[in-house]
Amino acid sequence: MNDIRDTALARQLVDAPWRTSTRSQTSNCVEVAALPTGPAAVALRDSKDRGGPVLLFDRAEWNGFLAGTRNGEFDLR
């Protein structure tokens, strides 16, 4: 995991094309951004706190998360 104080990573996060789901209807959302370089491929943050903490995932971690959500692994019902 990279330190957010890393200047190159910090610049990537500021310049990243952050996206919010089109299904989002409230302010309780997360934003996701693909990162162009470095060990972290995807960044995730709280849309209500854009200057707050950011979670970083490598490609394998992110793909595992996506597969889990598609398979209902995280359903609370």
DRENKOL-611049 format. One line per field, with one value per residue: residue in one letter; x, y, z of N, C-alpha, C in turn; chain; residue number from 1. Coordinates in pm, whole numbers, plus 50000, padded with zeros to 5 digits. Atoms other than C-alpha are relative to their C-alpha. Example, Ala and Ser with C-alpha at 12.3 -4.5 7.8 and 13.67 -1.06 7.14 Angstrom:
res = [A:S]
n_px = [50089:49918]
n_py = [49881:49881]
n_pz = [50000:49994]
ca_px = [51230:51367]
ca_py = [49550:49894]
ca_pz = [50780:50714]
c_px = [50090:49923]
c_py = [50120:50109]
c_pz = [50000:50073]
chain = [A:A]
n = [1:2]
This chain:
res = [M:N:D:I:R:D:T:A:L:A:R:Q:L:V:D:A:P:W:R:T:S:T:R:S:Q:T:S:N:C:V:E:V:A:A:L:P:T:G:P:A:A:V:A:L:R:D:S:K:D:R:G:G:P:V:L:L:F:D:R:A:E:W:N:G:F:L:A:G:T:R:N:G:E:F:D:L:R]
n_px = [50086:49922:50029:50068:49912:49918:50040:50054:50131:50091:50035:50092:50131:50062:50033:50072:50139:50087:50136:50101:50097:50121:50110:49994:50111:49982:49863:49925:49940:49856:49950:49892:49915:49891:49873:49924:49870:49971:50053:50144:50069:50132:50016:50138:50015:50134:50035:50029:49874:49907:49864:49973:49923:50019:49959:49930:50006:49931:50094:50054:50093:50121:50074:50059:50115:50107:50054:50078:50127:50084:50045:50083:49921:50014:50142:50035:50133]
n_py = [49883:49877:49891:49892:49883:50015:49890:50050:50058:49890:49930:50088:49998:49869:49991:50119:49983:50066:50028:50047:50085:49935:50051:49931:49906:49924:49954:50110:50066:50005:49966:50088:49945:50083:49927:50037:50062:50038:50130:49989:49983:49942:49927:49991:49901:49960:49880:49890:49957:50017:49977:50096:50122:50067:50140:50033:50141:50039:50053:50129:49972:49937:50100:50090:49929:49996:50136:50027:49926:50061:50131:49982:50028:49893:49971:50008:50059]
n_pz = [50000:50010:49907:50071:50007:50118:50089:50127:49972:49965:50124:50074:49935:50026:50142:50044:50044:49902:50049:49907:50068:50050:49917:49872:49986:49877:49979:49940:50115:50014:50133:50042:50106:50050:49995:50119:49974:49862:49957:49978:50127:49977:49874:49955:49894:49961:50076:49907:49940:50112:49954:49894:50031:50128:50002:50124:50035:50123:50098:49954:49889:50053:50075:49901:49942:50100:50014:49880:50003:50104:49953:49881:49879:49901:49977:49859:49986]
ca_px = [50000:50138:50157:49915:50190:50377:50375:50319:50030:49878:49888:49722:49442:49381:49379:49192:48861:48644:48307:47993:47740:47450:47229:47325:47022:47152:47463:47569:47793:48144:48350:48592:48885:49118:49482:49715:50041:50186:50100:49751:49514:49190:49110:48789:48666:48357:48178:48086:48451:48652:48957:48940:49085:49124:49132:49377:49345:49571:49410:49370:49208:48964:48871:48812:48583:48386:48349:48226:47963:47840:47808:47613:47896:47824:47442:47301:46963]
ca_py = [50000:50339:50635:50910:51164:51025:51326:51126:50932:51247:51416:51112:51121:51493:51458:51126:51104:51017:50857:50803:50534:50650:50442:50663:50857:50995:51154:50818:50721:50620:50738:50524:50621:50418:50519:50526:50419:50265:49955:50084:50047:50169:50426:50447:50735:50868:51123:51328:51358:51399:51520:51232:50880:50689:50311:50179:49844:49662:49509:49158:49294:49508:49226:48999:49260:49299:48921:48897:49166:49003:48668:48816:48760:49091:49084:49150:48990]
ca_pz = [50000:49904:50138:50029:50098:49798:49563:49243:49396:49546:49204:49041:49298:49248:48869:48856:48668:48971:48891:49095:49006:48792:49026:49317:49440:49772:49912:50061:49772:49691:49398:49202:48979:48762:48815:48514:48680:48992:49193:49275:48981:49140:49408:49611:49829:50007:49789:50098:50204:49885:50075:50320:50317:49992:49958:49697:49520:49280:48970:49122:49441:49244:49008:49310:49466:49142:49105:49465:49414:49093:49272:49567:49814:49987:49982:50327:50262]
c_px = [50090:49957:49942:50087:50099:49952:49938:49860:49899:49955:49903:49860:49927:49951:49913:49857:49907:49860:49912:49898:49879:49877:49994:49891:50015:50144:50087:50063:50151:50033:50118:50078:50105:50126:50090:50132:50015:49937:49850:49932:49868:49999:49851:49992:49853:49967:49968:50128:50112:50145:50044:50077:49961:50048:50062:50000:50089:49896:49936:49899:49868:49916:49934:49878:49883:49936:49913:49866:49906:49940:49918:50073:49978:49855:49968:49863:50006]
c_py = [50123:50101:50115:50125:49991:50100:49951:49941:50109:50074:49916:50006:50131:50007:49886:50034:49921:49985:49952:49920:50082:49953:50070:50106:50089:50047:49892:49915:49989:50040:49909:50067:49897:50086:49952:49927:49964:49868:50003:50028:50073:50068:50014:50100:50030:50131:50119:50058:49982:50026:49902:49878:49941:49857:49972:49849:49972:49932:49869:50020:50056:49899:49898:50062:50002:49863:49966:50071:49939:49867:50009:49976:50103:50039:49981:49938:49857]
c_pz = [50000:50105:49919:49988:49885:49896:49869:50020:50034:49875:49918:50059:49976:49856:49948:49955:50092:49944:50115:49921:49954:50077:50135:50006:50123:50010:50064:49891:50015:49858:49970:49886:49961:50000:49888:50028:50146:50038:50027:49867:50015:50136:50030:50114:50027:49927:50089:50060:49898:50037:50107:49952:49864:50015:49864:49981:49880:49910:50049:50114:49948:49923:50093:50066:49902:49982:50121:49999:49895:50047:50129:50131:50111:50027:50148:50023:50040]
chain = [A:A:A:A:A:A:A:A:A:A:A:A:A:A:A:A:A:A:A:A:A:A:A:A:A:A:A:A:A:A:A:A:A:A:A:A:A:A:A:A:A:A:A:A:A:A:A:A:A:A:A:A:A:A:A:A:A:A:A:A:A:A:A:A:A:A:A:A:A:A:A:A:A:A:A:A:A]
n = [1:2:3:4:5:6:7:8:9:10:11:12:13:14:15:16:17:18:19:20:21:22:23:24:25:26:27:28:29:30:31:32:33:34:35:36:37:38:39:40:41:42:43:44:45:46:47:48:49:50:51:52:53:54:55:56:57:58:59:60:61:62:63:64:65:66:67:68:69:70:71:72:73:74:75:76:77]
